[in-house]
Amino acid sequence: MKTTLRFLFFLLLVRPITLVILGLNIRHKERLPTQGPAILVANHNSHLDTLVLFSILPLRLLPKIRPVAAMDYFFRNSILAWFSLHIIGIIPIRRKKTGAEGEEDPLKLCHEALDRGEILLYFPEGTRGEPEQMNRVRSGIARLCESRPELPVFPIFMHGLGKALPKGEILLVPFFCDVFVGEPVHWNGEVESFRALVEDRMIALSKEEK
């Protein structure tokens, strides 16, 4: 039942909104992964970001797509938590670290999903930024990839969603959206170097829009 509801939600609601109302335009679509495991990393300006990333991948991959999202935001009430887990299919992670000895790796569920061959949707800035602006990429993406040198990471830059549904707004404004897909990158052996590589690729994609 949950699988059917998820399929219908994305087929009948999400795709018409992103492909028709937003006029989604995908640049370099041929670069997208055709199977997992893989990670799509993208800038984060709007709640529409996740839905757009779902829409640029083939519908046949829907069961394998898992957005990584903050537990504190999506677990504010039981209804939102159920919808987020079973319809959107999020992997919940804790944003705040207590630093306690022996604390479980906050990315453990992400590693397990990759072991199952799933495709993660990951926002490496950590939070939504101002419309059409990109914040510094954090080191979490490097921590996730450092034990997986073969894992492809696809940099993506989305333009227009910060105007269609900016942070703090609930009214959708139709605005054309461009998605730029980069060539995949792989772990290069050093956390800061890989973090900077991902950031540089995303910045380069943002300049294609101009």
N, C-alpha and C positions, 0 to 999 in steps of 0.2 A: 504493500500500500504506500509506504513512504517513498519507495523508488518511483512509483507511478506519479505521485504528487510532485516529486522533484522534477521529473521529466516534463510534465505538463506545465509547471511553473516557468521553466526556462523556454519551452517551446512556444507557449501561448501568451506569455507576458513579457519576459525579459527580452527575447529576440525581437519582437515587434517594436519595443521601446528603443532598443539600441540601434537596430538596423534601419528602422523607418523614421521614427520621430527624431532621433539624433543624427540620422544620415551618416552612420559610421563608415569611415573610409580607412581601409587598412593598407599601409604601405609595406612592401616586402613580406607579404603574407606567406610566400613560399619558404621563408626561413623558420616558420613555426614548427614545433615538434609534432610528429605524427604518432608518437607513443611516449610512455614514460619509462623510467623515471626521468624527470626534468624539473627545472624551476623557471618560472616566468617572474622576473623582477621588474617592477614598474613604479613610476612616480605616483604619488597619492594626494589628490586634491578634492575628492568627492566620494560619497557613498556609491556613486554609479561606477566607480573604477572597477570594482570586483565583477559587476555584472557585464561590463564591457569585455573584460578579459575572458569571461566565460564565452561570450558571443564570438570571439575571434577564433576559437577552436572548434573543430568539428563536433557536431552533436553526439556522434558515436563515442567521443571521449568523456562525455559528461560523468559517467560513474567513476572516472579516474581523476577528476579535477577537484583539488582541495585547497581552498583559500586559507591562508594563515592569518588569524585574527586575534585581537586582544580579548582575553577572557573577561576582564573587568567591564568592558563595554557591552559585550553581547550576552553576558550572564546577569544583567541587571534585574530581570524578572523571568519567571518560568516559561512564559509564552515565547518571548524573544529567544531564550536559550534553546527551546525545542526547535523553533523554526531555523535558527542559525545552524544547529547541529545536523538536523535531518533533511532540510530542504536545500539550504545553501551548502551544507557539508563542510563547515569550517573546521579547522584544527585550532582549538583554543590554546593560547599560550599566555603565561603571566608576564606582564611588562615590568613589574617591580621585583627586584631581587632582594632577598633578605640577607644574603651572604652567610646563611647558616651552614655550618659544616655538615657535609653529607647531603645537602639539598639536591633534589632530583634535577637533572638537566632540563631546563624549560623547553628545549628543542627536541626532547625525546620523541614526542608524537610525530614530529616532522620526519625524523630519521626512520621511524617505523613505517610511515606512509611511503617514503622513498624506497624502502625495502620491498614494499608491495608493488612497486612499479607505478606509483601515482605521480601526477603532475601538480606541483605546488604553485599557488599564486602568492607571491611574497612582495610586500612593500618595504624595501630596505631603509627608507627614511624613518620608519617607526611610527609615524603619525601623519595625519593629513596636514598639508601645508596651505599656504595662501594660494588663491586661484592662479594657475598657470606659472607657479614658481616651484622650484625644486629645492628641497633641503639637503643637507649633507647625508650621504649614505652612511649608515652605521655598520659596525663590524659584525652584526648578527649573521649576515649572509655569508661572510667568510667562515665564521664558526660552524655554520651548517654544512659548508662544502669541504672543509679542510681534510676530512677523512674520506672524501669521495672524488679523487682526481679525474675520474671518468665521467662525472655528472655534468651534463650540459646546462648552462645557465643562460637564459635568453633575456638580454636587456630590452626594455620596452619604454617608450615615452608616449604618453597620451596628452593630446592637446584639445582643449575645448570643454572638458568636463567640469573644470573649475568655474566655468561660466554657466553651464547648464544646470548644475546643482552644487553651488559652493558650500563650504563648511558652514554649518549653522542655519542653512536654509532648508525648507521642506517643499517648496514649490518648484517643480521642474520647468525650466525654460528651454524650449527647443533650440539647440545650438549645434552646428555641425562639429563632429568630433573626428580628429585624425589620430590614428594609432601607427607609430613607427616601430617596426620590429628589427632588432639588431642581430648580427651574427652571434652564435653562441660562444661563450667564453668558458674556460675550464680552470680549475684550481691551479694556481701557479706556485704554491709552496709557502706563501707568507701572508699572514692575516691582513696587515695594513696594505700591502701591495695589491692583494686581490680586491679589498674594499675599494681602493682607489681605481682599479681597473674597471670595476662595475660602474662606479660613479662617472668615470670619464666616458664610457660607452653610452651611458644614458644622456649625458650632457651633449655628446656629439649628435645623438638622435634628435634632441630638442632643437638643435640648430638647423636640421633638415626642414623643419616646419617654416623657418624664415626664408 
